[in-house]
Structure formats: C-alpha cells, structure tokens
Amino acid sequence: MDTYTHGHADAVLQSHRWRTAENSAGYLLPHLRPGLDLLDVGCGPGTITVDLARRVAPGRVLGVDVTEAPLAEARARVDGEQVEFAVGDVYALDLPDDSFDVVHAHQVLQHLTDPVAALREMARVCRPGGLLAVREVDYAATTWFPADEGLDRWLDLYHRVARRNDAEPDAGRRLRAWAHAAGLRDLTASASTYCYADDAERRWWGDSWAGRATASAFAEQAVAYGRATAAELAEVAAAWQRWAGADDGWLGMLHGELLVRVG
C-alpha cells in the first residue's frame, strides 16, 4: 500500500489549487484538440483536470484520485465542462483497454512504490496512437536564495521521509528510465520549472510549506519515523517564513516531463 507523503491537509491543497494546465502541463497543450477523451490520474482538487477539459471539449474527461478526500472540491469546480471524478487505483484502473486518447498524470509517479507498473497501466487504457503525459518534480534540483540552513534541513528531511515511504523524490530525472522499463520507447523528454520570486509568490509558497512542516501527513510521518522532532519541524517552518519574507528571495523547482506515443 503506497503512502502519500504529502497527505491532503489544507496547506497541501493550497499549492495544488494553484496548478493549471498552462503552468503545469504546458508540454502537453500543443497536442490537445477538441474532441479528445482524456484521463487525469491523481487529479487532486481538479484544477488541472477542469482546465484540460475546456481544451478538449466536447471530449470526455475523467479525473481519478486514490482517495475521495479532494474530490468533493474537484466536483464543485466543474462549471459546465464534460468532466467526471472518481476514486481509482493507478495500478488497477477500472477501465477497459484503449479507453482514452490522452492519459495525463502530474506529480503522481514520485509517490509510488512501483512507478513502472503505474506507467504500464496508464498505457493500457490509452488508445493506440494516443499520448501518455507525465510530469514530475526533481527535489534534489531545487535551489533557492538566500541560503538558509533550515531549508537545507528541510530538503534532506523531505528526501528521508519520502524514501522511508519507498517513494522517489527525484522522480523527474528518472522518467525515461521508468518508461523504458515499462516497455515504452516512443518518447519525447523535456523539462520546465516552477519559479517563486515576487512577494506574493514567495509568501504563498512559504506559507504552504511552513504549514506542511508542522501540520500535514509529511510532518506526522517525519515524527513517526524518527526523522525529526516537533521542535525541529518548527525550525523548518520558521526557515520557510524567513525565506518568504526575504525581499531578494527566489526559488526554482526543476521538473522532468515525458510524452509517450502509445503503440
């Protein structure tokens, strides 16, 4: 049973709600057109899903997530789009073979114990000639200014907690390897970044991670696994707040992207 390192605390969903097709799936957008059927795996609160649905309308769109927790919010976001949401297992999707023209997953594989099996299953439900699109962060490539030992501790702690969950926080660099292991060969790899620099972006991202450091599944796991104490997590939260308040603060997060043409 996979363990979701982040969980669904509001501090986590705060960042998920910011995601759109433009800022999180730009590599896929040129390949979309009206009438395509699309599956969004790991849809969370549905911001990307609904945005993609507008771009493929009148095509059918289905968003699935491993838990019901964020789906009520996702359903409330629908405003006339032809999109449905359901609980689903990425290792065993309750869907026939060749069901969708596009199968999309954003920030999903990094949390799985078997990303190769997940890619095979996503490819199974993608129609021949269709596209499988995945995008994953590479935490080790995250960089920021100004330097802060508290943020250094955060990055080390995040790696240790995620790997205790048998997850891979540096998933972005591994997408081609995982796709090859899944038997997928028609690949186009790319990369893009999230960048938080202006005052509003820094405050939003810093508040999100300060909250996660003290009140989220990540925080609970860090303590339960003996990786950090509550006091140490409070120091990490304070480091995020220092960064958010720095007038010259900057942070970049590299992401790997992969488009797979399914045979």
Secondary structure by P-SEA (a helix, b strand, c coil): cccccccccaaaaaaaaacccccccccccccccccbbbbbccccccaaaaaaaaaaccbbbbbbcccccaaaaaaaacccccbbbbbbbccccccccccccbbbbcccccccccaaaaaaaaaaaccccbbbbbbbbbccccccccccaaaaaaaaaaaaaaaaacccccccccaaaaaaaacccccccbbbbbbbccaaaaaaaaaaaaaaacccaaaaaaaaaccccaaaaaaaaaaaaaaaacccbbbbbbbbbbbbbcc
